[in-house]
Amino acid sequence: MPTEYVVENAILSCTCGAQTVGLLITTDRHITSEHRLVANKSDMCAENIQSFGICSALQIDCIREDISLTPWLDCKDDVIVAGHPAVLTSSKLMCSKGGGTISVDGSGQ
């Protein structure tokens, strides 16, 4: 997959999750790509990323409010979206509870 900017409704997966989820952009911003809001490094909260279902590492439902994630890694540091670097399809998040790696399966574009 070529490297692209990640936008709202991008498809995310977790190596410990049972299902994929769509990325939600909840903050007010005006930068778009193909008429969709562009994600930034701060889009990592429970309101942005829903449950991946049953966590294979913990054998319980992935409840995003109880799990902390690192900020997005490998962002486009020279492109700033609403004060934070833009997220790329090559960017990753790490789950500190189950140890899963969250990656982008589809940019949303």
C-alpha positions in Angstrom: 0.0 0.0 0.0 1.4 3.4 -0.9 1.9 5.9 2.0 -1.1 8.2 2.2 -2.5 10.6 4.7 -5.0 9.0 7.1 -8.5 10.6 7.1 -11.7 10.1 8.9 -13.2 6.6 8.5 -9.8 5.1 7.9 -9.8 1.3 8.7 -7.7 0.4 11.7 -6.8 -3.1 13.0 -5.1 -4.3 16.2 -2.8 -7.4 16.2 -4.7 -8.5 19.4 -8.2 -7.5 18.2 -11.0 -9.5 16.7 -12.4 -6.8 14.3 -11.4 -3.7 12.4 -12.8 -0.2 13.3 -13.1 3.1 11.5 -11.2 6.1 12.8 -13.4 9.0 14.0 -12.2 12.5 13.8 -14.0 14.4 16.6 -12.1 17.7 16.9 -12.8 20.8 14.9 -10.3 21.1 12.1 -10.4 22.4 8.6 -7.7 20.5 6.8 -9.1 17.8 4.4 -8.0 15.4 1.8 -10.6 14.3 -0.7 -13.2 16.2 1.4 -12.5 14.1 4.5 -10.8 15.4 7.7 -7.1 14.5 8.1 -6.0 12.7 11.2 -3.3 14.0 13.5 -1.1 12.5 16.2 -3.6 13.4 18.9 -6.4 11.2 17.4 -5.9 8.3 19.7 -8.6 8.6 22.4 -11.6 6.4 23.0 -13.7 8.8 21.1 -11.5 8.4 18.0 -11.0 4.6 18.1 -13.7 2.2 19.1 -13.4 -1.3 20.5 -11.5 -4.0 18.5 -13.7 -6.7 20.1 -12.2 -9.5 22.2 -8.5 -8.9 22.9 -6.6 -12.1 22.2 -3.9 -11.2 24.7 -6.2 -10.4 27.6 -9.2 -12.6 26.7 -11.6 -9.8 27.5 -13.5 -7.2 25.5 -11.2 -4.4 24.3 -12.8 -1.4 26.2 -11.0 1.6 24.9 -11.8 3.8 27.9 -9.6 1.4 30.1 -6.7 1.1 27.7 -4.0 3.7 27.1 -2.3 4.1 23.8 1.0 5.7 22.9 0.7 8.6 20.6 0.8 7.7 16.9 4.4 6.7 15.9 6.0 7.6 12.5 3.8 10.6 11.7 4.6 13.2 9.0 6.3 15.7 11.3 6.7 18.4 8.7 2.9 18.5 7.9 1.0 20.0 10.9 -2.8 19.4 11.2 -4.5 21.4 14.0 -1.2 21.7 15.9 0.0 18.1 15.6 1.8 16.0 12.9 -0.3 14.3 10.3 -0.9 10.5 10.5 0.2 8.4 7.6 -0.8 4.9 6.6 2.6 3.7 7.8 2.0 5.2 11.3 1.3 2.9 14.3 -0.2 3.0 17.8 0.9 0.7 20.7 -1.6 -0.6 23.3 0.0 -0.6 26.8 -2.5 -3.0 28.2 -2.7 -5.9 25.8 0.5 -5.2 23.9 -1.2 -5.0 20.5 0.0 -2.9 17.6 -2.7 -0.8 15.9 -2.1 -0.1 12.2 -3.9 1.4 9.3 -5.4 -1.1 6.9 -7.0 1.6 4.7 -6.4 5.4 4.6 -10.1 6.3 4.2 -9.4 8.1 1.0 
